[in-house]
């Protein structure tokens, strides 16, 4: 099993190397340009929780929970995502990351987790459903990449019923 730990801005270059193929070769990410290392470091710093998986000291995957939307009423909802290096798929890394991520988000008082997945992607939908996420809708033709429109399925998982007392 991988070592799962909190990511730091110093991990940005290694994590960006994991993310780059998703930008350059797939519609999994709707970004069309690979962000800079500095931009990626800023994303790590801005996330509520950002975890990294290491195998033999090398970063092989990451997962994060960040703000769902900017307005104050959304503060107890997070958007989650997970990415694993191509050479490390099917080894339980994403499962280890999401297990820790969802537990930490709940500990921090977040109530709802949302995940979007570009369709078709039955493996991602099944992965999220295995963690208790339920499909809540599809945004049709929401993103255009590589000359084609792509739909995004949205899934939801309740983490807790209410924020911590006094919040």
C-alpha positions in Angstrom: 0.0 0.0 0.0 1.2 3.5 -0.7 2.1 6.0 2.0 -0.6 8.7 2.0 0.4 12.1 3.3 -0.6 15.7 3.0 0.8 17.4 -0.1 2.9 20.5 0.1 3.7 23.1 -2.5 7.1 21.4 -2.9 5.2 18.4 -4.4 3.8 20.6 -7.2 6.3 19.6 -10.0 5.9 15.8 -9.3 2.1 16.1 -9.1 1.9 18.2 -12.2 3.8 15.4 -14.0 0.9 13.0 -13.0 -1.7 15.5 -14.2 0.0 16.6 -17.5 -1.2 13.5 -19.6 -4.8 14.1 -18.5 -4.6 17.7 -19.9 -2.7 16.8 -23.1 -4.3 13.5 -24.1 -7.7 13.1 -22.6 -11.0 14.9 -21.9 -10.8 13.8 -18.2 -9.6 17.3 -17.5 -11.2 20.2 -19.3 -8.0 22.2 -19.1 -6.5 22.7 -22.6 -3.1 24.1 -21.4 -0.9 22.5 -18.7 -0.7 24.8 -15.8 2.7 26.1 -14.6 4.4 24.6 -11.5 3.6 27.8 -9.7 -0.1 27.7 -10.6 -0.2 24.0 -9.5 1.5 24.9 -6.2 -1.1 27.6 -5.6 -3.9 25.1 -6.2 -2.4 22.8 -3.6 -2.2 25.7 -1.1 -5.9 26.7 -1.9 -7.4 23.2 -1.4 -9.2 22.3 1.8 -7.3 18.9 1.8 -4.7 17.7 -0.8 -3.2 14.3 -0.3 -0.4 12.6 -2.1 0.4 8.9 -2.4 4.0 7.8 -2.4 5.5 4.4 -3.4 9.2 4.0 -2.7 9.5 7.7 -2.1 8.0 8.7 -5.5 4.7 10.6 -5.9 2.3 8.2 -7.8 -1.1 9.9 -7.2 -3.0 12.6 -5.5 -6.5 13.5 -4.4 -8.0 16.7 -3.2 -11.1 18.3 -1.9 -11.5 22.0 -2.6 -14.2 24.6 -2.6 -17.3 23.7 -4.6 -18.3 27.3 -5.3 -17.0 30.6 -4.0 -20.2 31.9 -2.3 -20.4 31.6 1.5 -23.4 29.3 1.7 -21.4 26.6 -0.2 -18.6 26.5 2.5 -19.6 23.1 3.8 -19.6 21.5 0.4 -16.4 20.3 -1.4 -15.5 19.1 -4.9 -13.3 16.1 -4.9 -10.9 14.6 -7.5 -8.2 11.9 -7.7 -5.4 11.3 -10.3 -3.0 8.4 -10.4 0.1 8.1 -12.6 -0.4 5.9 -15.6 2.2 3.4 -14.4 0.4 2.8 -11.1 -3.2 2.1 -12.1 -5.1 -0.8 -10.6 -3.0 -1.0 -7.5 -5.4 0.4 -4.9 -3.8 3.9 -4.9 -6.9 5.8 -5.8 -8.9 3.8 -3.2 -6.3 4.6 -0.5 -6.3 8.3 -1.4 -10.1 8.6 -1.5 -10.5 6.7 1.8 -8.2 9.1 3.6 -9.5 12.2 1.7 -13.2 11.6 2.6 -12.4 10.8 6.2 -10.3 14.0 6.6 -13.0 16.1 4.9 -15.6 14.7 7.3 -13.3 15.3 10.3 -12.9 18.9 9.2 -16.7 19.4 9.3 -17.5 19.3 5.6 -21.0 18.0 4.9 -21.2 17.2 1.2 -18.7 15.9 -1.4 -19.3 16.3 -5.1 -17.4 14.8 -8.0 -17.7 15.4 -11.7 -16.6 12.8 -14.3 -16.4 13.2 -18.0 -18.6 10.7 -19.8 -18.4 8.0 -20.8 -16.3 6.8 -17.9 -18.0 3.8 -16.3 -14.8 3.0 -14.2 -14.9 6.5 -12.6 -18.6 6.3 -11.9 -18.3 2.8 -10.4 -15.3 4.0 -8.3 -17.3 6.9 -6.9 -20.4 4.7 -6.3 -18.2 2.3 -4.3 -17.6 5.2 -1.9 -21.2 5.9 -1.5 -21.5 8.7 -4.1 -24.8 8.8 -5.9 -25.4 10.2 -9.4 -27.4 13.4 -9.3 -27.3 14.6 -12.9 -25.5 15.1 -16.1 -24.4 18.4 -17.6 -24.9 17.8 -21.4 -22.3 19.2 -23.7 -20.7 21.2 -20.9 -17.1 21.1 -22.2 -15.6 21.2 -25.6 -12.1 19.6 -26.1 -10.3 18.0 -29.0 -13.1 19.2 -31.3 -15.9 17.4 -29.5 -18.5 18.1 -26.9 -18.3 16.2 -23.6 -21.0 15.5 -21.0 -20.1 15.5 -17.3 -21.9 13.3 -14.7 -22.2 14.7 -11.2 -22.2 12.6 -8.1 -22.9 13.4 -4.5 -21.9 11.9 -1.2 -23.1 13.1 2.2 -20.2 13.3 4.7 -22.2 14.4 7.7 -25.6 16.0 8.4 -24.5 19.3 9.7 -21.4 21.4 10.3 -19.7 21.2 13.7 -21.5 22.9 16.6 -20.9 26.6 16.7 -20.0 26.9 13.0 
